[in-house]
Amino acid sequence: MTPEDLADAAIDLAEEGMPRREMPIAAVFEMGGEIIASPTPEP
């Protein structure tokens, strides 16, 4: 997984919250070429 792939995944995750009026902030955690976590804000 490239840095660009990880950035795209984080952007996609951030965009998911926009209809719920959440702040467009997200993170993904990668290990061994796979995303192992993508935490989201709790309501």
Rosetta silent file (secondary structure, phi, psi, omega in degrees, C-alpha in Angstrom):
SEQUENCE: MTPEDLADAAIDLAEEGMPRREMPIAAVFEMGGEIIASPTPEP
SCORE:     score description
SCORE:     0.000 S_00000001
   1 L     0.000  128.451 -177.934    0.000    0.000    0.000 S_00000001
   2 L   -85.864  163.404  174.388    1.486    3.334   -1.038 S_00000001
   3 H   -57.023  -34.359  178.832    1.329    6.569    0.955 S_00000001
   4 H   -66.207  -39.417  176.973   -1.134    7.829   -1.647 S_00000001
   5 H   -61.084  -42.917  179.865   -3.395    4.803   -1.040 S_00000001
   6 H   -65.632  -42.003  177.866   -3.353    5.523    2.690 S_00000001
   7 H   -62.839  -43.139  178.419   -4.122    9.213    2.132 S_00000001
   8 H   -61.345  -41.308  179.274   -7.008    8.298   -0.181 S_00000001
   9 H   -63.679  -41.362  178.685   -8.408    5.892    2.430 S_00000001
  10 H   -66.372  -40.334  178.248   -8.257    8.595    5.117 S_00000001
  11 H   -64.023  -44.325  178.258   -9.946   11.122    2.828 S_00000001
  12 H   -59.210  -43.418  179.627  -12.703    8.631    1.985 S_00000001
  13 H   -64.130  -41.826  178.829  -13.258    7.969    5.684 S_00000001
  14 H   -63.604  -39.132 -179.148  -13.379   11.699    6.460 S_00000001
  15 H   -67.093  -27.036  179.241  -15.918   12.280    3.690 S_00000001
  16 H   -61.642  -32.325 -177.812  -18.234    9.631    5.171 S_00000001
  17 L   -83.897  -12.747 -175.526  -18.874   11.843    8.205 S_00000001
  18 H   -61.435  -39.656  177.560  -19.647   15.018    6.297 S_00000001
  19 H   -63.473  -22.986  178.011  -23.385   14.274    5.811 S_00000001
  20 H   -91.527    8.638  178.395  -23.600   13.894    9.612 S_00000001
  21 L    63.457   29.288  175.581  -21.916   17.310    9.979 S_00000001
  22 L   -82.157  157.825  174.174  -18.838   15.779   11.608 S_00000001
  23 L   -64.033  134.325 -178.578  -15.440   17.411   11.307 S_00000001
  24 L   -78.558   67.132 -179.693  -13.753   15.976    8.204 S_00000001
  25 L  -125.343  132.227  179.663  -10.854   14.467   10.133 S_00000001
  26 L  -151.422  164.489  177.218   -9.819   10.821    9.861 S_00000001
  27 L  -145.493  149.920  171.999   -6.853    8.521   10.265 S_00000001
  28 L  -128.815  146.796  178.990   -5.896    5.077    9.084 S_00000001
  29 E  -115.873  130.911 -175.402   -3.252    2.821   10.582 S_00000001
  30 E  -117.721  141.592  173.978   -1.227    0.521    8.348 S_00000001
  31 E  -146.953  125.692  177.692    0.895   -2.489    9.176 S_00000001
  32 L    62.951   29.854  177.043    2.473   -4.815    6.672 S_00000001
  33 L    85.248    6.997  178.822    0.730   -3.209    3.729 S_00000001
  34 E  -127.364  145.651  173.977   -2.789   -3.513    5.173 S_00000001
  35 E   -74.926  122.786 -177.331   -5.018   -1.028    6.967 S_00000001
  36 E  -104.933  -15.138  178.147   -5.410   -2.439   10.467 S_00000001
  37 E  -159.227  147.387  174.973   -7.521    0.320   12.033 S_00000001
  38 L  -146.709   80.044 -176.626   -9.533    3.334   11.004 S_00000001
  39 L   -64.610  146.714  176.627  -10.950    4.997   14.109 S_00000001
  40 L  -126.854  154.982  179.563  -13.926    7.272   13.801 S_00000001
  41 L   -63.527  144.061  175.180  -15.295    9.823   16.275 S_00000001
  42 L   -84.293  138.636  179.199  -17.895    8.559   18.730 S_00000001
  43 L   -69.177    0.000    0.000  -21.224   10.432   18.596 S_00000001
